[in-house]
Amino acid sequence: MEITSPPSDHQQETLNQPAAPRRRRTLLLAILAPVLLAGCQVPTFGAFKGATKTGSTTFQLWQGFTIAAIVVGGITLAVMLWAIFAYRAKDNSIPKQRQYHIPLELTYTIIPVFIVIGLFAATVVVENQVVANPTPAATINVTAFQWGWKFSYSGHRAVVIGQTTQSPIMVMPADQNVLINLRSTDVIHGFYVPEFNFSRYAQPGMLNTFTFNAHTPGLYQAQCSQLCGLYHSLMYFRVDVVPQNQYRAWLAAQDSKTSPQVAIAADGAIALQNNPGVAIIPSKNNGVN
């Protein structure tokens, strides 16, 4: 005759549990497991990853803020739903009142303060990186005007200009600190490169400086982001990030074919474009590159 030992306390407790809650817990675990395993790679939350060093840092800050918002929002929603369903009115009697739970009040006061301090500190670190201007390997002078862009290169005769619907190209080397001197000849314009996660005003009478260090070669679309007049919507340009040897070759080619007269003519074209008595007739081409 087979003799079986009685079940242990843990086994007896498991046997006594209803099957429905166990199934619900199993189903919940099955749903959450893929989500947790997929969390090895944080999503972009609709932002660009950044083609520059500061653009990538800004993107990571955006990810951190979004994750913090999701966590805080999720906890807040869970507590609200718990309060709604756990303490909903079952009859007309007044439920038991509770107040002055000091540990709980300290918890939900101190934790948000530390969250805000952490987010503020991370923002300061990233902003300091964005506004820092380390020693540049190249300097590009950017002039915005109604409705086009001019790019000239310090120490070189190379000049690129595009007017109205033209889309001039600002060539810059990869993996190098490139200082940008940004000016405007007329009204406020916006220098905006979406995939750099960067935008800065071009203001008349003011020089704005910033530095790019692009780690990903490629051709990036850019545009004016500040309403600046009739043809604002057509004021595009492009940024071409190329390897250093290709950048040096491009500069040498531009220097060899660019005469002082060409630079003067480019300045004259900007002056003509700024003349309110001259009608602007948009024409599509790639500008002078």
VENVEN-V896838 format. One record per pair of residues at least 24 apart in sequence whose ideal C-beta (glycine too) atoms are under 10 Angstrom apart, sorted by the first residue. I is the first residue (numbers start at 1). J is the second residue. D is the distance in Angstrom with one decimal. If there is no record, write none. Layout:
I|J|D, I|J|D
//
This chain:
39|67|9.7, 42|66|8.9, 42|67|7.1, 43|67|9.5, 45|69|9.7, 45|70|9.2, 47|194|9.7, 47|197|7.2, 48|193|9.6, 48|194|6.1, 48|195|4.8, 48|196|7.9, 48|197|5.7, 48|220|9.7, 49|195|8.3, 49|197|8.7, 49|216|8.8, 50|195|7.3, 50|196|6.8, 50|197|5.0, 50|198|8.8, 50|214|9.6, 50|215|8.9, 50|216|8.6, 51|174|9.4, 51|193|8.2, 51|194|9.8, 51|195|4.9, 51|196|5.8, 51|197|8.5, 51|198|9.8, 51|212|9.0, 51|214|5.5, 51|215|7.0, 51|216|4.4, 51|217|8.8, 51|218|6.8, 51|220|6.4, 51|239|8.8, 51|241|6.9, 52|130|9.7, 52|174|9.9, 52|178|9.4, 52|193|8.6, 52|195|8.7, 52|196|5.1, 52|197|7.8, 52|198|7.3, 52|211|9.1, 52|212|5.2, 52|213|5.7, 52|214|4.9, 52|215|6.8, 52|216|8.1, 52|220|9.8, 52|239|10.0, 52|241|8.7, 53|129|7.7, 53|130|9.8, 53|175|9.3, 53|177|9.3, 53|211|9.4, 53|212|8.5, 53|213|4.6, 53|214|8.1, 53|215|6.2, 54|126|7.7, 54|127|9.6, 54|129|5.4, 54|130|4.8, 54|131|9.1, 54|132|8.4, 54|196|8.1, 54|197|7.7, 54|198|7.2, 54|210|8.8, 54|211|8.1, 54|212|7.7, 54|213|7.4, 55|130|9.0, 55|193|8.4, 55|194|9.7, 55|195|7.3, 55|196|4.6, 55|197|4.1, 55|198|6.2, 55|212|8.4, 55|213|9.3, 55|214|8.3, 55|215|9.1, 55|216|9.3, 56|196|9.8, 56|197|8.1, 56|215|7.6, 56|216|9.1, 57|122|9.8, 57|125|8.4, 57|126|5.2, 57|127|9.8, 57|129|5.7, 57|130|7.7, 57|197|8.8, 58|126|6.0, 58|127|9.1, 58|129|8.6, 58|130|6.9, 58|196|9.0, 58|197|4.5, 58|198|7.8, 59|126|9.9, 59|197|5.9, 60|122|9.1, 60|126|8.1, 61|119|8.9, 61|122|5.9, 61|123|6.7, 61|125|8.6, 61|126|4.7, 61|127|9.1, 61|129|9.9, 61|130|10.0, 61|197|9.5, 62|126|9.6, 62|197|8.0, 64|118|8.9, 64|119|7.7, 64|122|6.3, 64|123|9.7, 64|126|9.6, 65|119|6.5, 65|122|8.3, 65|123|8.5, 68|115|6.5, 68|116|9.9, 68|118|8.1, 68|119|6.5, 68|122|9.6, 69|119|9.7, 71|115|9.2, 72|111|9.3, 72|112|7.8, 72|115|6.9, 75|108|9.8, 75|111|9.7, 76|108|10.0, 79|108|9.2, 129|211|9.9, 130|197|9.2, 130|198|7.7, 130|200|9.8, 130|210|7.6, 130|211|9.0, 131|209|9.4, 131|210|7.2, 131|211|9.0, 132|177|9.7, 132|210|9.1, 132|211|7.0, 133|177|8.3, 133|179|6.4, 133|180|9.5, 133|209|6.0, 133|210|7.0, 133|211|4.9, 134|177|5.1, 134|179|8.9, 134|211|6.3, 134|213|8.3, 135|177|6.6, 135|179|8.9, 135|211|9.4, 136|176|7.9, 136|177|4.7, 136|178|6.1, 136|179|3.7, 136|180|9.1, 136|209|9.7, 136|211|6.4, 136|212|9.5, 136|213|9.5, 137|172|9.9, 137|173|6.9, 137|175|9.2, 137|176|4.1, 137|177|5.5, 137|178|6.9, 137|179|8.8, 137|213|9.2, 137|244|8.4, 137|247|9.7, 138|171|9.8, 138|172|6.8, 138|173|6.1, 138|176|6.2, 138|177|7.9, 138|178|4.9, 138|179|7.3, 138|180|9.8, 138|212|9.8, 138|244|9.5, 138|247|7.7, 138|248|9.8, 138|251|8.7, 139|177|9.8, 139|178|7.4, 139|179|4.6, 139|180|7.9, 139|181|6.7, 139|209|9.4, 139|211|9.8, 140|170|6.4, 140|171|8.6, 140|172|6.5, 140|178|6.2, 140|179|7.3, 140|180|5.5, 140|181|7.3, 140|182|9.4, 140|212|9.0, 140|239|9.9, 141|179|9.4, 141|180|8.1, 141|181|4.7, 141|182|8.4, 141|183|7.5, 141|207|9.7, 142|170|7.0, 142|180|5.8, 142|181|6.7, 142|182|4.9, 142|183|7.1, 142|184|9.5, 142|189|9.8, 142|191|6.6, 142|200|9.7, 142|202|7.2, 142|208|9.2, 142|237|8.9, 143|181|8.9, 143|182|8.2, 143|183|5.2, 143|184|7.4, 143|185|6.2, 143|189|9.7, 143|202|7.9, 143|266|9.5, 143|267|9.0, 143|270|7.0, 144|182|7.4, 144|183|7.2, 144|184|4.7, 144|185|7.4, 144|186|8.3, 144|187|8.9, 144|188|8.8, 144|189|3.8, 144|190|8.4, 144|191|6.8, 144|201|9.4, 144|202|4.0, 144|203|9.3, 144|204|9.3, 144|224|6.9, 144|226|9.2, 144|228|8.1, 144|235|8.0, 144|237|9.3, 144|270|9.8, 145|183|9.3, 145|184|7.0, 145|185|4.5, 145|186|5.7, 145|187|8.9, 145|189|7.9, 145|202|9.0, 145|204|9.8, 145|228|9.2, 145|235|9.3, 145|269|9.3, 145|270|5.0, 145|271|8.9, 145|273|5.8, 145|274|6.1, 146|184|9.2, 146|185|8.3, 146|186|5.3, 146|187|6.6, 146|189|8.2, 146|224|9.6, 146|228|6.1, 146|229|5.2, 146|230|8.1, 146|231|7.3, 146|232|8.4, 146|235|8.1, 146|270|9.3, 146|273|6.3, 146|274|6.4, 146|276|9.5, 146|280|8.4, 147|186|9.7, 147|189|8.7, 147|224|7.5, 147|228|6.9, 147|229|6.6, 147|230|7.6, 147|231|4.1, 147|232|6.5, 147|233|9.0, 147|234|6.2, 147|235|4.5, 147|236|9.6, 147|273|7.5, 147|280|7.5, 147|282|8.8, 148|189|9.9, 148|224|9.3, 148|231|9.0, 148|234|9.2, 148|235|6.7, 148|236|9.4, 148|237|8.2, 148|269|8.4, 148|270|7.6, 148|273|6.5, 148|280|10.0, 148|287|7.9, 149|189|8.7, 149|191|8.6, 149|202|9.2, 149|222|8.8, 149|223|9.8, 149|224|8.3, 149|235|7.5, 149|236|8.6, 149|237|4.6, 149|238|9.7, 149|270|9.8, 149|287|8.2, 150|183|9.4, 150|185|8.9, 150|237|9.9, 150|263|9.7, 150|266|6.2, 150|267|8.1, 150|269|8.6, 150|270|6.2, 150|287|9.6, 150|288|9.5, 151|180|9.5, 151|237|8.1, 151|239|9.6, 151|266|10.0, 151|287|9.5, 151|288|10.0, 151|289|9.4, 152|181|9.3, 152|258|9.7, 152|263|7.4, 152|266|8.2, 152|267|9.7, 153|247|10.0, 153|250|9.8, 153|251|6.5, 153|254|7.8, 153|255|8.8, 153|258|9.9, 154|179|8.3, 154|181|8.0, 155|251|9.2, 155|255|9.6, 156|251|5.5, 156|252|8.8, 156|254|7.0, 156|255|5.3, 156|258|8.3, 157|251|9.4, 157|254|7.2, 157|255|4.9, 157|256|8.7, 157|257|9.0, 157|258|4.3, 157|259|7.4, 157|260|7.3, 157|262|8.0, 157|263|6.6, 158|250|7.9, 158|251|5.7, 158|252|9.1, 158|253|8.6, 158|254|3.4, 158|255|5.8, 158|256|9.7, 158|257|9.1, 158|258|5.8, 158|262|9.8, 158|263|9.2, 158|289|9.7, 159|254|7.7, 159|258|6.0, 159|262|6.6, 159|263|5.1, 159|264|9.9, 159|265|9.3, 159|266|5.2, 159|267|9.0, 159|288|7.5, 159|289|10.0, 160|237|8.9, 160|254|8.1, 160|258|9.6, 160|266|8.6, 160|286|9.9, 160|287|6.5, 160|288|6.0, 160|289|5.5, 161|262|9.5, 161|263|9.4, 161|265|9.0, 161|266|4.6, 161|267|8.9, 161|269|6.3, 161|270|7.3, 161|273|9.7, 161|287|6.2, 161|288|5.3, 161|289|9.3, 162|235|9.2, 162|236|8.3, 162|237|6.5, 162|238|9.3, 162|269|9.8, 162|285|8.3, 162|286|7.6, 162|287|3.0, 162|288|7.1, 162|289|8.4, 163|231|9.5, 163|234|9.9, 163|235|9.5, 163|266|9.9, 163|269|6.4, 163|270|8.1, 163|272|8.9, 163|273|5.6, 163|280|8.2, 163|282|8.9, 163|283|8.6, 163|285|9.7, 163|287|7.5, 163|288|9.5, 164|230|9.8, 164|231|5.6, 164|234|6.0, 164|235|7.8, 164|273|7.7, 164|280|5.8, 164|281|8.0, 164|282|4.7, 164|283|7.1, 164|284|9.0, 164|287|10.0, 165|231|7.5, 165|233|9.8, 165|234|4.6, 165|235|8.7, 165|236|7.9, 165|280|9.7, 165|281|9.7, 165|282|4.2, 165|283|6.4, 165|284|5.0, 165|285|8.2, 165|287|9.7, 166|234|9.0, 166|235|9.6, 166|236|8.4, 166|237|8.7, 166|282|8.8, 166|283|7.6, 166|284|7.4, 166|285|5.7, 166|286|6.8, 166|287|4.0, 166|288|8.3, 166|289|9.8, 167|221|8.6, 167|222|9.2, 167|223|9.4, 167|234|9.3, 167|235|9.5, 167|236|4.8, 167|237|6.0, 167|238|5.8, 167|284|8.3, 167|285|8.2, 167|286|6.2, 167|287|6.3, 167|289|9.6, 168|222|10.0, 168|236|8.7, 168|237|5.1, 168|238|7.4, 168|286|7.6, 168|287|3.7, 168|288|7.2, 168|289|6.7, 169|219|7.8, 169|222|9.8, 169|237|7.1, 169|238|4.8, 169|239|7.4, 169|240|5.1, 169|250|10.0, 169|286|7.3, 169|287|7.2, 169|288|9.7, 169|289|5.1, 170|212|9.9, 170|220|9.4, 170|222|7.9, 170|237|6.3, 170|238|7.2, 170|239|5.0, 170|240|7.1, 170|241|9.5, 170|289|9.6, 171|219|9.9, 171|238|9.4, 171|239|8.1, 171|240|4.8, 171|241|8.2, 171|242|6.3, 171|246|8.8, 171|247|6.4, 171|250|5.5, 171|251|8.1, 171|254|8.6, 171|289|8.0, 172|212|6.7, 172|213|9.7, 172|214|6.5, 172|217|10.0, 172|239|6.6, 172|240|7.3, 172|241|5.8, 172|242|7.7, 172|247|7.0, 173|212|9.9, 173|213|9.7, 173|214|8.1, 173|217|9.3, 173|241|7.6, 173|242|6.6, 173|243|7.3, 173|244|4.8, 173|245|9.1, 173|246|8.2, 173|247|3.9, 173|248|7.9, 173|250|9.4, 173|251|9.3, 174|213|8.7, 174|214|5.5, 174|215|6.7, 174|216|7.4, 174|217|4.8, 174|218|9.0, 174|241|5.1, 174|242|6.5, 174|243|5.7, 174|244|6.8, 174|246|8.9, 174|247|7.9, 175|213|7.0, 175|214|7.5, 175|215|6.0, 175|216|9.5, 175|217|8.9, 175|241|9.2, 175|243|8.4, 175|244|7.2, 176|211|10.0, 176|212|8.9, 176|213|6.7, 176|214|8.2, 176|241|9.8, 176|244|6.5, 176|247|8.1, 177|211|5.4, 177|212|7.8, 177|213|5.3, 178|210|9.6, 178|211|6.6, 178|212|4.9, 178|213|7.1, 178|214|7.6, 178|241|9.3, 178|247|9.6, 179|209|6.4, 179|210|7.8, 179|211|5.4, 179|212|8.4, 180|208|8.2, 180|209|6.7, 180|210|5.4, 180|211|7.1, 180|212|6.6, 181|207|6.1, 181|208|7.8, 181|209|5.7, 181|210|9.1, 182|206|9.0, 182|207|7.2, 182|208|4.3, 182|209|7.1, 182|210|7.3, 183|207|6.0, 183|208|7.7, 184|208|9.2, 184|226|9.6, 184|228|8.6, 185|267|9.6, 185|270|6.1, 185|271|8.3, 185|273|8.9, 185|274|6.1, 186|228|8.0, 186|229|8.5, 186|270|9.2, 186|273|8.8, 186|274|5.4, 186|276|9.9, 187|226|8.3, 187|227|9.2, 187|228|5.1, 187|229|6.6, 187|232|9.6, 187|274|9.8, 188|224|9.7, 188|226|5.3, 188|227|8.8, 188|228|6.6, 189|223|9.9, 189|224|4.9, 189|225|8.2, 189|226|5.5, 189|227|9.5, 189|228|5.1, 189|229|9.5, 189|232|8.5, 189|235|7.3, 190|222|10.0, 190|223|8.0, 190|224|5.2, 190|225|3.2, 190|226|3.6, 190|227|8.7, 190|228|7.9, 190|232|9.2, 190|235|9.1, 191|222|7.5, 191|223|9.0, 191|224|7.6, 191|225|7.7, 191|226|9.0, 191|237|8.8, 192|221|9.8, 192|222|6.1, 192|223|5.7, 192|224|7.0, 192|225|3.7, 192|226|8.5, 192|237|9.8, 193|220|5.8, 193|221|8.0, 193|222|4.3, 193|223|8.5, 193|225|9.7, 193|237|9.0, 193|238|9.2, 193|239|5.7, 194|220|7.8, 194|221|7.0, 194|222|7.4, 194|223|8.2, 194|225|9.2, 195|220|4.9, 195|221|7.7, 195|222|8.7, 195|239|8.6, 195|241|10.0, 196|220|6.9, 196|222|8.1, 196|239|7.6, 196|241|9.6, 198|222|9.5, 199|223|9.8, 199|225|5.4, 199|226|8.9, 200|225|9.2, 201|225|8.8, 201|226|6.6, 202|226|8.1, 202|228|9.1, 212|239|8.4, 212|241|8.6, 214|239|7.9, 214|240|10.0, 214|241|4.3, 214|242|9.5, 215|241|8.7, 216|241|6.8, 217|241|4.8, 217|242|5.9, 217|243|6.3, 217|246|8.6, 217|247|9.9, 218|242|9.0, 229|280|9.7, 230|280|7.5, 231|280|6.5, 231|282|6.7, 234|280|9.8, 234|282|6.2, 234|284|9.1, 237|287|8.2, 238|286|9.0, 238|287|9.4, 238|289|9.5, 240|289|8.9, 250|289|9.2, 254|288|10.0, 254|289|8.5, 258|288|9.3, 262|288|8.1
//
